Amino acid sequence: MGRFSADWLALREPVDAASRNQELTARLCDWRRGQGHLSVLDLGSGAGANGRFLAPLLGGGQHWRLIDHDPGLLARIAPFPDCPGPFQLETICLDLAGSWERLDIPQVQLVTASALLDLISTDGLARLARRCQTWQAAVFIVLSYDGTIHWEPALAGDDRVCKLINRHQHTDKGFGPALGPDAAPMLAAMLEERGYQVELQPSPWQLGPEHASLQYALLSGWAAAVREITPEPADWLRIWAKQREHLIEQGDSRLVVGHWDLFATVNS
Ligand SMILES: C[S@@+](CC[C@H](N)C(=O)[O-])C[C@H]1O[C@@H](n2cnc3c(N)ncnc32)[C@H](O)[C@@H]1O
């Protein structure tokens, strides 16, 4: 569960980078200027896309610990480019659904993640919020799916597919029932209860004909997710997917997929 191919992560990496909320990223960089040497945890790091984006922006002395349960993805992480200064990169193979206790790290200033939060359960988020508070760490968690998918041109079937995808989002992804689109607002509320000042900002994917490969991959993944939760033969789904495929092939398909970026700092 919660397995992702390196090819999929490589396909989304440049789109993720372009979609991040710039205001919130700038806020993180402002916060960083008030910090010394940074100890950073990147949860569900995959092959390192989040660190590759953030570390050069943060600058200065940094120790990154990249955590994932997939040793194959961790093995693909190359040293981050453009990170002069004292810079340390460590990988930790760990199942975040169960073994937080093994993370014996006394000081963490920043907990970050990208494209992870929607996989996690209520209990998993509560444990995450508790750990962040214990460390008094800032939290920067980006690209969490928000439940919105808008295709252009619209087709009959779009809303039905979106509702079923969002139902699938709540199935177990290894942490117990996942929160899917509710995860980012839920973590925001949990952190606020723990004395954090929290900001949520949108970071939608805006895909055009130049992103045909990513559109095909999403279409195929979403059709599979819908089949998984509605196992009876579904002609409407086959027809819908064929029409969508044709539009992508013709260069006539646009797609917006909503995400949230979250930045939280401890109130002093
Ligand atoms: C959508 S990918 C995002 C990867 C990376 N952050 C990025 O932006 O490219 C989600 C990542 O979470 C990891 N993951 C999922 N469930 C996990 C778990 N229980 N413990 C640790 N890592 C997990 C997956 O292996 C995968 O690398």
The ligand as an SDF file (V2000), in Angstrom:
LIG
                    3D

 27 29  0  0  0  0  0  0  0  0999 V2000
    2.9120   10.6630   -3.8940 C   0  0  0  0  0  0  0  0  0  0  0  0
    4.4240   10.1010   -3.2700 S   0  0  0  0  0  0  0  0  0  0  0  0
    5.2920   11.6350   -2.9710 C   0  0  0  0  0  0  0  0  0  0  0  0
    6.7810   11.4410   -2.9300 C   0  0  0  0  0  0  0  0  0  0  0  0
    7.5960   12.7420   -2.8080 C   0  0  0  0  0  0  0  0  0  0  0  0
    7.2870   13.4530   -1.5940 N   0  0  0  0  0  0  0  0  0  0  0  0
    7.4030   13.6250   -4.0140 C   0  0  0  0  0  0  0  0  0  0  0  0
    6.8090   14.7040   -3.8600 O   0  0  0  0  0  0  0  0  0  0  0  0
    7.8340   13.2120   -5.1100 O   0  0  0  0  0  0  0  0  0  0  0  0
    4.0630    9.5490   -1.6090 C   0  0  0  0  0  0  0  0  0  0  0  0
    5.2800    8.9680   -0.9120 C   0  0  0  0  0  0  0  0  0  0  0  0
    4.9070    8.5410    0.4000 O   0  0  0  0  0  0  0  0  0  0  0  0
    5.5330    7.3050    0.6800 C   0  0  0  0  0  0  0  0  0  0  0  0
    4.7260    6.5940    1.6810 N   0  0  0  0  0  0  0  0  0  0  0  0
    3.4400    6.1820    1.5530 C   0  0  0  0  0  0  0  0  0  0  0  0
    3.0370    5.5420    2.6710 N   0  0  0  0  0  0  0  0  0  0  0  0
    4.1090    5.5580    3.5200 C   0  0  0  0  0  0  0  0  0  0  0  0
    4.3270    5.0460    4.8260 C   0  0  0  0  0  0  0  0  0  0  0  0
    3.3810    4.3680    5.4840 N   0  0  0  0  0  0  0  0  0  0  0  0
    5.5310    5.2550    5.3970 N   0  0  0  0  0  0  0  0  0  0  0  0
    6.5250    5.9070    4.7390 C   0  0  0  0  0  0  0  0  0  0  0  0
    6.3710    6.4070    3.5000 N   0  0  0  0  0  0  0  0  0  0  0  0
    5.1800    6.2430    2.8900 C   0  0  0  0  0  0  0  0  0  0  0  0
    5.5690    6.5990   -0.6680 C   0  0  0  0  0  0  0  0  0  0  0  0
    6.5390    5.5720   -0.7260 O   0  0  0  0  0  0  0  0  0  0  0  0
    5.8680    7.7400   -1.6200 C   0  0  0  0  0  0  0  0  0  0  0  0
    7.2400    7.9260   -1.7950 O   0  0  0  0  0  0  0  0  0  0  0  0
  1  2  1  0
  2  3  1  0
  2 10  1  0
  3  4  1  0
  4  5  1  0
  5  6  1  0
  5  7  1  0
  7  8  2  0
  7  9  1  0
 10 11  1  0
 11 12  1  0
 11 26  1  0
 12 13  1  0
 13 14  1  0
 13 24  1  0
 14 15  1  0
 14 23  1  0
 15 16  2  0
 16 17  1  0
 17 18  1  0
 17 23  2  0
 18 19  1  0
 18 20  2  0
 20 21  1  0
 21 22  2  0
 22 23  1  0
 24 25  1  0
 24 26  1  0
 26 27  1  0
M  CHG  2   2   1   9  -1
M  END
$$$$
